[in-house]
Amino acid sequence: MDDTSPAAPAPPSALIGWRLLALFYDLWPALALWMLLSALFTLGYTFLGHHDPHENIRPFSLLAWLLWLGCWVVTGLYATLSWRRGGQTLGMRPWRLQVVAADGATPSWRALWLRYAAGTLSLAAAGLGFWWAWRDREKLAWHDRLSGTRAIRLPKRR
């Protein structure tokens, strides 16, 4: 067998438009998870006698910060478990996007959590980390570069 045959070309990086559409789709399962967590959070604190269910949680209180942290972690679990299990979240499936390691393999848990954390910071900076993909020679966003992963576009199935 000849080992000098050329390697298959790497799949193209997903363009920013596809990524933003997938992110918008993923907003809906994330909102559902946030509502569920908020209900459980409120019921738990009400049951313990620490919170009146008829009052809103005070903004910037410890309880509010804990809820925000819980929402961030739950969303991270949704994303990293999806990426690890099949490389795709629900929002990535219709656009045929998949997260892979730079070498095309399944990314490590560390790389996926780093990707999620860097993606959060990219969004918090008015999406600058995502918009960077337009200028990058390989069409990679900040979280792609920092985590050693990439979002690729899968070919159409026949």
Z-matrix of the N, CA and C atoms (Angstrom, degrees):
N
C 1 1.455
C 2 1.523 1 108.36
N 3 1.289 2 118.09 1 141.98
C 4 1.451 3 123.64 2 -176.09
C 5 1.518 4 110.91 3 -89.52
N 6 1.350 5 117.69 4 118.04
C 7 1.469 6 121.66 5 178.99
C 8 1.519 7 112.38 6 -86.41
N 9 1.322 8 117.54 7 1.27
C 10 1.458 9 119.95 8 -178.89
C 11 1.524 10 112.37 9 -91.20
N 12 1.339 11 117.58 10 5.38
C 13 1.468 12 119.34 11 178.95
C 14 1.523 13 109.68 12 -66.32
N 15 1.329 14 116.83 13 140.96
C 16 1.460 15 119.27 14 -177.29
C 17 1.527 16 111.34 15 -65.81
N 18 1.317 17 114.88 16 144.42
C 19 1.470 18 120.49 17 177.87
C 20 1.521 19 109.26 18 -70.61
N 21 1.308 20 115.41 19 152.28
C 22 1.464 21 119.80 20 178.02
C 23 1.527 22 109.10 21 -63.51
N 24 1.321 23 117.72 22 141.18
C 25 1.468 24 119.03 23 -179.74
C 26 1.522 25 110.69 24 -64.35
N 27 1.312 26 115.44 25 146.40
C 28 1.470 27 120.65 26 179.42
C 29 1.523 28 109.11 27 -66.91
N 30 1.331 29 117.81 28 141.40
C 31 1.463 30 119.82 29 176.94
C 32 1.529 31 109.90 30 -61.65
N 33 1.305 32 116.72 31 149.26
C 34 1.470 33 119.07 32 -178.42
C 35 1.520 34 111.65 33 -68.58
N 36 1.331 35 115.31 34 147.35
C 37 1.463 36 120.21 35 174.28
C 38 1.520 37 108.89 36 -66.41
N 39 1.310 38 115.06 37 147.64
C 40 1.462 39 120.12 38 179.48
C 41 1.528 40 109.54 39 -72.14
N 42 1.300 41 116.27 40 133.04
C 43 1.458 42 121.23 41 179.33
C 44 1.521 43 110.82 42 -71.96
N 45 1.312 44 115.87 43 156.60
C 46 1.473 45 121.78 44 -175.25
C 47 1.530 46 111.63 45 -58.60
N 48 1.310 47 118.51 46 -37.05
C 49 1.473 48 120.85 47 179.85
C 50 1.516 49 112.28 48 -60.43
N 51 1.344 50 116.43 49 -44.12
C 52 1.461 51 120.68 50 178.50
C 53 1.524 52 110.23 51 -64.67
N 54 1.312 53 115.81 52 -40.18
C 55 1.473 54 120.10 53 179.88
C 56 1.525 55 111.48 54 -63.15
N 57 1.326 56 116.11 55 -42.88
C 58 1.467 57 119.68 56 -179.40
C 59 1.526 58 111.22 57 -67.33
N 60 1.331 59 117.08 58 -37.69
C 61 1.465 60 119.77 59 176.00
C 62 1.529 61 110.61 60 -63.32
N 63 1.323 62 116.92 61 -43.00
C 64 1.467 63 120.65 62 178.12
C 65 1.528 64 110.60 63 -64.06
N 66 1.324 65 116.61 64 -39.94
C 67 1.466 66 120.81 65 178.47
C 68 1.527 67 110.70 66 -63.00
N 69 1.333 68 116.73 67 -40.12
C 70 1.465 69 120.20 68 177.23
C 71 1.530 70 110.54 69 -64.00
N 72 1.322 71 117.70 70 -43.17
C 73 1.472 72 120.99 71 177.60
C 74 1.526 73 110.62 72 -61.69
N 75 1.337 74 116.32 73 -39.73
C 76 1.467 75 120.19 74 -178.61
C 77 1.522 76 113.05 75 -73.10
N 78 1.306 77 116.79 76 -13.10
C 79 1.465 78 119.58 77 175.40
C 80 1.529 79 110.86 78 -61.01
N 81 1.320 80 117.81 79 -36.24
C 82 1.465 81 121.16 80 -174.74
C 83 1.527 82 113.50 81 -69.43
N 84 1.335 83 120.33 82 -48.28
C 85 1.469 84 117.83 83 174.21
C 86 1.527 85 111.82 84 -64.18
N 87 1.334 86 117.02 85 -32.93
C 88 1.469 87 119.61 86 177.91
C 89 1.526 88 110.08 87 -64.64
N 90 1.330 89 117.50 88 -43.83
C 91 1.474 90 120.46 89 177.86
C 92 1.523 91 111.26 90 -60.24
N 93 1.324 92 116.83 91 -40.92
C 94 1.464 93 120.35 92 178.09
C 95 1.527 94 110.41 93 -62.07
N 96 1.323 95 117.29 94 -42.89
C 97 1.463 96 120.63 95 177.65
C 98 1.527 97 111.30 96 -64.47
N 99 1.332 98 117.22 97 -39.49
C 100 1.464 99 120.76 98 178.75
C 101 1.525 100 111.33 99 -64.45
N 102 1.325 101 116.64 100 -41.77
C 103 1.472 102 119.54 101 178.84
C 104 1.521 103 111.25 102 -64.24
N 105 1.328 104 116.23 103 -42.91
C 106 1.458 105 120.34 104 178.13
C 107 1.526 106 110.76 105 -62.22
N 108 1.319 107 116.66 106 -47.08
C 109 1.461 108 120.35 107 179.10
C 110 1.521 109 111.08 108 -62.76
N 111 1.317 110 117.71 109 -41.72
C 112 1.467 111 121.15 110 178.99
C 113 1.520 112 111.31 111 -61.60
N 114 1.327 113 116.71 112 -42.04
C 115 1.469 114 120.23 113 178.99
C 116 1.527 115 110.22 114 -64.68
N 117 1.331 116 117.10 115 -45.53
C 118 1.460 117 120.53 116 178.46
C 119 1.525 118 111.52 117 -64.26
N 120 1.304 119 116.01 118 -39.92
C 121 1.454 120 122.63 119 179.43
C 122 1.529 121 110.29 120 -62.21
N 123 1.322 122 116.13 121 -48.92
C 124 1.463 123 120.98 122 -179.33
C 125 1.522 124 111.14 123 -65.33
N 126 1.333 125 117.50 124 -43.70
C 127 1.464 126 120.81 125 178.46
C 128 1.526 127 111.27 126 -62.21
N 129 1.327 128 116.12 127 -42.17
C 130 1.463 129 120.01 128 180.00
C 131 1.511 130 112.16 129 -63.07
N 132 1.315 131 117.09 130 -46.88
C 133 1.460 132 119.75 131 179.84
C 134 1.522 133 112.28 132 -70.42
N 135 1.323 134 117.33 133 -30.96
C 136 1.456 135 120.88 134 175.80
C 137 1.521 136 109.77 135 -68.31
N 138 1.320 137 116.49 136 -44.00
C 139 1.462 138 121.82 137 179.64
C 140 1.524 139 110.75 138 -60.68
N 141 1.317 140 116.63 139 -37.30
C 142 1.465 141 120.79 140 179.47
C 143 1.529 142 112.57 141 -78.93
N 144 1.321 143 116.47 142 -5.42
C 145 1.461 144 120.61 143 177.94
C 146 1.512 145 114.18 144 80.93
N 147 1.351 146 117.35 145 15.88
C 148 1.462 147 120.77 146 -177.98
C 149 1.521 148 113.53 147 -95.60
N 150 1.323 149 117.09 148 -7.20
C 151 1.464 150 118.99 149 -174.12
C 152 1.525 151 109.66 150 -151.34
N 153 1.332 152 116.21 151 133.11
C 154 1.462 153 121.53 152 175.42
C 155 1.526 154 108.05 153 -80.62
N 156 1.347 155 118.67 154 122.27
C 157 1.468 156 120.40 155 -176.62
C 158 1.526 157 113.41 156 -64.86
N 159 1.327 158 118.17 157 -14.31
C 160 1.466 159 120.86 158 -179.23
C 161 1.524 160 112.41 159 -91.27
N 162 1.308 161 117.23 160 0.54
C 163 1.459 162 121.41 161 179.26
C 164 1.525 163 109.92 162 -115.24
N 165 1.318 164 114.96 163 147.82
C 166 1.465 165 119.53 164 174.59
C 167 1.518 166 109.59 165 -73.57
N 168 1.303 167 115.67 166 155.51
C 169 1.459 168 120.23 167 173.31
C 170 1.526 169 107.18 168 -72.48
N 171 1.318 170 116.52 169 131.65
C 172 1.474 171 120.30 170 -178.83
C 173 1.530 172 109.73 171 -62.64
N 174 1.328 173 116.76 172 132.50
C 175 1.472 174 119.14 173 177.39
C 176 1.525 175 110.98 174 -60.07
N 177 1.309 176 115.91 175 141.87
C 178 1.465 177 124.61 176 177.49
C 179 1.525 178 113.96 177 64.52
N 180 1.326 179 117.04 178 13.97
C 181 1.462 180 120.11 179 174.06
C 182 1.527 181 108.32 180 -80.37
N 183 1.322 182 116.81 181 168.10
C 184 1.460 183 120.72 182 177.94
C 185 1.525 184 110.32 183 -58.32
N 186 1.326 185 116.52 184 -40.39
C 187 1.453 186 121.21 185 179.47
C 188 1.531 187 111.41 186 -61.51
N 189 1.319 188 116.80 187 -41.89
C 190 1.467 189 121.24 188 179.09
C 191 1.531 190 110.60 189 -65.15
N 192 1.324 191 116.69 190 -43.10
C 193 1.468 192 120.16 191 179.02
C 194 1.515 193 111.16 192 -64.60
N 195 1.324 194 117.47 193 -39.59
C 196 1.463 195 120.56 194 178.06
C 197 1.530 196 111.03 195 -64.25
N 198 1.325 197 116.33 196 -38.91
C 199 1.463 198 120.00 197 177.93
C 200 1.529 199 110.61 198 -65.42
N 201 1.331 200 117.36 199 -43.61
C 202 1.465 201 120.42 200 177.52
C 203 1.521 202 110.82 201 -61.17
N 204 1.317 203 117.32 202 -43.23
C 205 1.458 204 120.79 203 178.56
C 206 1.529 205 110.55 204 -62.71
N 207 1.327 206 116.34 205 -42.23
C 208 1.465 207 120.77 206 177.48
C 209 1.518 208 112.06 207 -60.92
N 210 1.330 209 116.82 208 -41.90
C 211 1.470 210 120.67 209 178.35
C 212 1.526 211 110.61 210 -64.25
N 213 1.332 212 117.15 211 -39.95
C 214 1.465 213 120.79 212 178.99
C 215 1.529 214 110.42 213 -64.30
N 216 1.331 215 116.76 214 -42.97
C 217 1.468 216 120.79 215 -179.32
C 218 1.527 217 110.79 216 -67.45
N 219 1.328 218 117.92 217 -43.79
C 220 1.465 219 121.01 218 179.91
C 221 1.532 220 110.64 219 -62.60
N 222 1.312 221 116.98 220 -41.18
C 223 1.460 222 120.57 221 177.68
C 224 1.530 223 110.08 222 -65.83
N 225 1.325 224 116.69 223 -38.88
C 226 1.458 225 121.01 224 176.70
C 227 1.517 226 112.26 225 -63.33
N 228 1.328 227 116.13 226 -39.32
C 229 1.462 228 119.73 227 176.59
C 230 1.523 229 110.91 228 -63.50
N 231 1.333 230 116.10 229 -43.75
C 232 1.467 231 120.81 230 177.34
C 233 1.533 232 110.15 231 -57.56
N 234 1.328 233 116.80 232 -49.02
C 235 1.460 234 120.66 233 -176.07
C 236 1.528 235 111.83 234 -68.64
N 237 1.328 236 117.30 235 -51.65
C 238 1.466 237 119.65 236 -174.74
C 239 1.526 238 112.20 237 -67.47
N 240 1.336 239 117.08 238 -38.53
C 241 1.474 240 118.84 239 176.44
C 242 1.520 241 111.15 240 -64.31
N 243 1.323 242 116.84 241 -40.35
C 244 1.472 243 120.66 242 178.45
C 245 1.519 244 110.70 243 -64.88
N 246 1.330 245 116.76 244 -45.57
C 247 1.463 246 120.05 245 -179.17
C 248 1.512 247 111.15 246 -65.26
N 249 1.322 248 116.86 247 -38.04
C 250 1.462 249 120.30 248 -177.73
C 251 1.527 250 111.27 249 -72.84
N 252 1.341 251 115.87 250 -38.50
C 253 1.467 252 120.69 251 -176.03
C 254 1.519 253 112.70 252 -71.88
N 255 1.306 254 117.95 253 -43.65
C 256 1.464 255 119.21 254 -176.89
C 257 1.514 256 113.54 255 -144.84
N 258 1.332 257 116.20 256 4.01
C 259 1.450 258 120.02 257 179.06
C 260 1.516 259 114.46 258 82.73
N 261 1.355 260 117.19 259 0.17
C 262 1.463 261 119.89 260 -175.14
C 263 1.519 262 111.52 261 -138.62
N 264 1.328 263 115.35 262 141.64
C 265 1.456 264 121.19 263 166.55
C 266 1.528 265 107.37 264 -87.87
N 267 1.310 266 116.97 265 174.44
C 268 1.472 267 119.60 266 177.43
C 269 1.523 268 111.29 267 -59.47
N 270 1.325 269 116.82 268 -38.23
C 271 1.462 270 120.70 269 -179.19
C 272 1.512 271 114.07 270 -70.66
N 273 1.316 272 117.62 271 -22.00
C 274 1.464 273 120.93 272 -178.83
C 275 1.526 274 112.47 273 -83.50
N 276 1.316 275 117.00 274 -22.28
C 277 1.469 276 120.46 275 -174.35
C 278 1.522 277 114.17 276 -63.35
N 279 1.333 278 119.72 277 -48.72
C 280 1.474 279 117.50 278 -178.44
C 281 1.527 280 113.51 279 -64.12
N 282 1.327 281 116.90 280 -23.77
C 283 1.466 282 120.48 281 -177.81
C 284 1.528 283 111.71 282 -98.55
N 285 1.358 284 116.56 283 4.63
C 286 1.460 285 123.01 284 177.42
C 287 1.525 286 112.29 285 57.15
N 288 1.327 287 116.18 286 44.08
C 289 1.461 288 121.79 287 177.21
C 290 1.522 289 108.97 288 -101.75
N 291 1.320 290 116.59 289 147.85
C 292 1.452 291 120.74 290 178.80
C 293 1.525 292 109.19 291 -146.25
N 294 1.321 293 116.09 292 140.41
C 295 1.465 294 121.92 293 176.36
C 296 1.521 295 108.30 294 -93.46
N 297 1.320 296 115.57 295 127.15
C 298 1.460 297 122.19 296 177.96
C 299 1.528 298 108.47 297 -134.39
N 300 1.323 299 115.82 298 162.23
C 301 1.461 300 120.44 299 172.00
C 302 1.526 301 108.04 300 -70.47
N 303 1.313 302 116.89 301 165.57
C 304 1.472 303 121.05 302 -178.22
C 305 1.534 304 111.74 303 -57.42
N 306 1.345 305 116.85 304 -29.78
C 307 1.463 306 120.06 305 179.44
C 308 1.529 307 112.74 306 -89.55
N 309 1.327 308 117.89 307 4.18
C 310 1.456 309 122.28 308 178.03
C 311 1.520 310 114.49 309 92.46
N 312 1.327 311 117.63 310 -5.86
C 313 1.463 312 121.80 311 -179.73
C 314 1.526 313 111.12 312 -82.42
N 315 1.331 314 115.25 313 178.75
C 316 1.465 315 120.38 314 175.24
C 317 1.528 316 108.66 315 -72.53
N 318 1.324 317 118.61 316 127.48
C 319 1.467 318 120.57 317 -178.74
C 320 1.534 319 111.87 318 -67.17
N 321 1.314 320 115.65 319 155.33
C 322 1.464 321 121.20 320 176.98
C 323 1.524 322 109.61 321 -74.77
N 324 1.328 323 115.42 322 162.58
C 325 1.470 324 119.97 323 177.09
C 326 1.527 325 110.21 324 -59.70
N 327 1.324 326 116.11 325 -41.41
C 328 1.468 327 119.91 326 -179.63
C 329 1.531 328 110.31 327 -59.86
N 330 1.323 329 116.72 328 -46.30
C 331 1.464 330 121.11 329 -179.96
C 332 1.531 331 111.05 330 -62.50
N 333 1.333 332 116.82 331 -38.60
C 334 1.466 333 119.96 332 -178.83
C 335 1.525 334 111.58 333 -69.37
N 336 1.342 335 117.17 334 -41.46
C 337 1.471 336 119.24 335 177.38
C 338 1.522 337 110.80 336 -68.40
N 339 1.324 338 117.44 337 -35.39
C 340 1.461 339 120.84 338 175.40
C 341 1.528 340 109.76 339 -64.87
N 342 1.328 341 116.60 340 -40.86
C 343 1.467 342 121.24 341 176.83
C 344 1.532 343 110.80 342 -60.53
N 345 1.333 344 115.76 343 -44.72
C 346 1.462 345 120.07 344 -179.50
C 347 1.527 346 111.17 345 -64.50
N 348 1.330 347 117.23 346 -45.81
C 349 1.467 348 120.74 347 -179.46
C 350 1.526 349 111.16 348 -63.89
N 351 1.328 350 116.91 349 -44.40
C 352 1.467 351 120.35 350 179.11
C 353 1.526 352 110.91 351 -66.85
N 354 1.331 353 116.90 352 -36.42
C 355 1.468 354 120.12 353 176.25
C 356 1.517 355 111.78 354 -64.22
N 357 1.327 356 116.62 355 -36.58
C 358 1.464 357 120.87 356 176.20
C 359 1.523 358 110.31 357 -62.40
N 360 1.327 359 116.30 358 -45.96
C 361 1.468 360 119.89 359 178.37
C 362 1.527 361 111.20 360 -65.22
N 363 1.327 362 116.65 361 -36.87
C 364 1.468 363 120.35 362 177.41
C 365 1.528 364 110.86 363 -61.16
N 366 1.321 365 116.45 364 -42.68
C 367 1.471 366 120.05 365 177.70
C 368 1.517 367 111.57 366 -67.96
N 369 1.339 368 116.12 367 -40.87
C 370 1.466 369 120.29 368 -178.91
C 371 1.529 370 111.43 369 -63.53
N 372 1.317 371 116.67 370 -26.37
C 373 1.469 372 121.35 371 178.17
C 374 1.533 373 109.81 372 -90.86
N 375 1.322 374 115.68 373 41.99
C 376 1.467 375 123.15 374 178.64
C 377 1.527 376 111.79 375 59.08
N 378 1.332 377 116.71 376 29.99
C 379 1.456 378 120.96 377 177.30
C 380 1.511 379 114.56 378 77.75
N 381 1.339 380 117.05 379 10.78
C 382 1.460 381 121.10 380 -175.23
C 383 1.529 382 112.52 381 -56.12
N 384 1.328 383 116.93 382 -38.17
C 385 1.459 384 120.41 383 179.03
C 386 1.521 385 113.00 384 -64.51
N 387 1.344 386 115.94 385 -30.76
C 388 1.465 387 120.19 386 176.59
C 389 1.533 388 110.01 387 -77.01
N 390 1.322 389 116.04 388 -45.83
C 391 1.466 390 119.81 389 -178.35
C 392 1.526 391 111.38 390 -62.18
N 393 1.326 392 116.58 391 -25.72
C 394 1.453 393 121.01 392 178.85
C 395 1.535 394 111.60 393 -56.67
N 396 1.316 395 117.39 394 -29.42
C 397 1.470 396 121.35 395 -178.52
C 398 1.529 397 111.58 396 -58.71
N 399 1.323 398 118.76 397 -24.73
C 400 1.467 399 120.59 398 177.19
C 401 1.529 400 111.06 399 -67.89
N 402 1.327 401 117.16 400 -30.54
C 403 1.465 402 121.55 401 -176.89
C 404 1.532 403 112.49 402 -93.65
N 405 1.315 404 116.44 403 -21.92
C 406 1.458 405 120.89 404 -175.62
C 407 1.525 406 110.31 405 -70.67
N 408 1.333 407 116.95 406 137.92
C 409 1.470 408 120.78 407 -177.44
C 410 1.516 409 112.52 408 -64.83
N 411 1.341 410 117.79 409 -26.69
C 412 1.461 411 121.62 410 179.12
C 413 1.533 412 112.09 411 -104.12
N 414 1.316 413 116.91 412 8.34
C 415 1.471 414 123.47 413 179.92
C 416 1.535 415 111.62 414 62.17
N 417 1.340 416 116.73 415 35.67
C 418 1.458 417 121.75 416 179.78
C 419 1.521 418 109.98 417 -99.92
N 420 1.330 419 115.30 418 139.58
C 421 1.465 420 121.93 419 175.31
C 422 1.526 421 108.83 420 -85.67
N 423 1.331 422 116.63 421 170.83
C 424 1.465 423 120.88 422 -179.24
C 425 1.519 424 111.53 423 -55.18
N 426 1.336 425 116.49 424 -44.51
C 427 1.463 426 118.84 425 -176.76
C 428 1.528 427 112.06 426 -68.67
N 429 1.323 428 117.53 427 -26.44
C 430 1.472 429 120.44 428 173.51
C 431 1.530 430 109.62 429 -65.24
N 432 1.311 431 115.25 430 -50.68
C 433 1.470 432 120.99 431 -177.27
C 434 1.530 433 111.15 432 -63.84
N 435 1.321 434 117.24 433 -47.61
C 436 1.468 435 120.69 434 -175.92
C 437 1.528 436 113.13 435 -65.31
N 438 1.319 437 116.98 436 -33.15
C 439 1.465 438 120.25 437 -175.09
C 440 1.523 439 113.77 438 -97.36
N 441 1.330 440 117.38 439 -8.13
C 442 1.461 441 119.66 440 -177.12
C 443 1.523 442 112.35 441 70.49
N 444 1.326 443 116.30 442 26.79
C 445 1.464 444 121.88 443 177.53
C 446 1.524 445 108.08 444 -119.47
N 447 1.310 446 114.64 445 174.63
C 448 1.463 447 118.99 446 174.63
C 449 1.521 448 109.42 447 -154.57
N 450 1.306 449 114.79 448 152.38
C 451 1.463 450 120.96 449 173.50
C 452 1.519 451 106.44 450 -98.62
N 453 1.330 452 115.60 451 123.64
C 454 1.460 453 120.13 452 -179.33
C 455 1.524 454 109.31 453 -113.62
N 456 1.305 455 115.61 454 160.92
C 457 1.472 456 121.69 455 176.03
C 458 1.523 457 107.28 456 -101.70
N 459 1.321 458 116.36 457 121.65
C 460 1.466 459 121.44 458 -179.90
C 461 1.521 460 109.66 459 -79.25
N 462 1.329 461 117.65 460 149.93
C 463 1.465 462 120.03 461 176.92
C 464 1.518 463 111.04 462 -69.26
N 465 1.316 464 115.67 463 157.96
C 466 1.467 465 120.09 464 176.13
C 467 1.515 466 110.38 465 -65.71
N 468 1.317 467 115.44 466 143.49
C 469 1.465 468 119.78 467 174.54
C 470 1.518 469 108.74 468 -81.05
N 471 1.302 470 115.28 469 147.34
C 472 1.479 471 118.69 470 179.19
C 473 1.476 472 110.45 471 -106.16
